[in-house]
Amino acid sequence: MQGHFVDNRHYPASSGLSIPMIDPSDGQVFDAIARGNADDVNGAVSAARRCQQTIWSRLPAVDRGRLLMRLSNAVVAHADELAAIEQRDCGKPTRQANADVAALARYLEFYSGACDKLHGVTIPYLDGYSVLTWREPHGVTGHIIPWNYPLQIFGRSVGGALAAGNSCVLKPAEDACLSLIRVAQLAAAVGFPAGAINVVTGYGHEAGDALVRHPDIGHISFTGSAAVGTLVARSAAERHCPVTLELGGKSPQIVFADADLDIALPAIVNAIIQNAGQTCSAGSRLLVEHPVYETVLSRLAQAFVKLRAGPARLDLDLGPLIRLTQQQRVRSMLAQAQASGIEILAEGQIIDQAPPTGFYQAPVLMRDVPSDSALVQEEVFGPVLVAASFRDEDDAIELANATRFGLVAGVWTHDGSRQFRIARQVRCGQVFVNNYGAGGGVEIPFGGVKSSGYGREKGFEALYGFTTLKSVAIRHG
């Protein structure tokens, strides 16, 4: 049984209750976590507040950076252990689990170097005045971390908050939190003061709700669904607490006739099967210029039928979905689409060795999907790629922007002027031209518009969100 990790110590749930942990590869229980509630959250926030006020905010920025670098090194030293935990907890193939651990180490490395680079400015003003600005931490920040990328989102969210001088309370998803407990242990081992990083496990409607509503939380970082993000923002607004929301997307891959398909098509396939499609920035909508539409679909179909899903340990193209309810949701959306006449063009396979109790979904390619279909308008969060054709640039932009989401877009064209025109007109937070994802892009600010949320994580820009700006005007005659 895994307890909360608060004040650099393990604690059981105050209620004595627990939540079973299920391996997505076989559907079997392999561990349990503490079922936290408001009392547990209150204890964690108190520990974080005490640490922030007495130690963490007073620690020189360069020393905060050195601690973050020590934690980055510890993550590298324990990479195999962390990847194994993440693989079992989340159902990630080995390559994906290893990549997530490497990304966490890089986030911590980046923010370790940023700690003493977060500067204020001096402002020219009236004669006899000196005016300057300071960037100050919020105090205690709350982080609600989803199950699809626990390690990566810890790095981009908690790493930035710690660098800015905040102490942190995390509520991971109840489906996948064991790796974050282990990272918190490593932080304590390398010298982080008690209370700097606190992990409270449990359900969103219990521990998560208590964290969002806590009066001593100065900022909330939430990654999850748009529906829950609305509830988080509403609760935080009642006490005027700032929030960073990353709420998913229906990201388009826009392929023009002049695109290099040898480069584009493998990237398009990877962008929908990575993490079994359970990625906020998954390239789940394929928009192809009409002259090459059939060629693109034919080549993609050949690739899709070769894709294999199976147990995480076998390191195939994709592993299982996170839970049974997610598997049922994806299958239900596919069944409804087929009932409406939408055609499945190609489908991968679930290998025979996959346990029938695992939560598998073969990758699916669907053609001629109308823009009002639920598969276009709603996150499937599974390996489902839906395709449609467009006539010209204006048509491509209209289709790309025709959802309530706006997180990421991919643009595939060699026309330099078109690259800029499309990048400016598509409504989203990130645009990738002739690539998708830019290799992870720890340095690149990440976030969305519309129902994909607001605020930015990753890169130096994230540090501004984890601080408040204070202006100081001194009259000296």
Secondary structure, DSSP 8 states (H G I E B T S, - for coil): -B-EEETTEEE--TT--EEEEEETTTTEEEEEEE---HHHHHHHHHHHHHHHHHTGGGS-HHHHHHHHHHHHHHHHHTHHHHHHHHHHHH---HHHHHHHHHHHHHHHHHHHHHGGG----EE--STTEEEEEEEEE-SEEEEEE-SSSHHHHIIIIIHHHHHTT-EEEEEE-TTS-HHHHHHHHHHHHTT--TTSEEE--S-IIIIIHHHHH-TT--EEEEES-HHHHHHHHHHHHTTT--EEEE-----EEEE-TTS-HHHHHHHHHHHHHGGGG--TT---EEEEEGGGHHHHHHHHHHHHTT-EE--GGG--SB---SSHHHHHHHHHHHHHHHHTT-EEEEE-EE-TTS-TTS-----EEEES--TTSHHHHS---SSEEEEEEESSHHHHHHHHT-SS--SEEEEE-S-HHHHHHHHHHS-SSEEEESSSSGGG-TTS-B--SGGGEES-BSTTHHHHHTEEEEEEEEE--
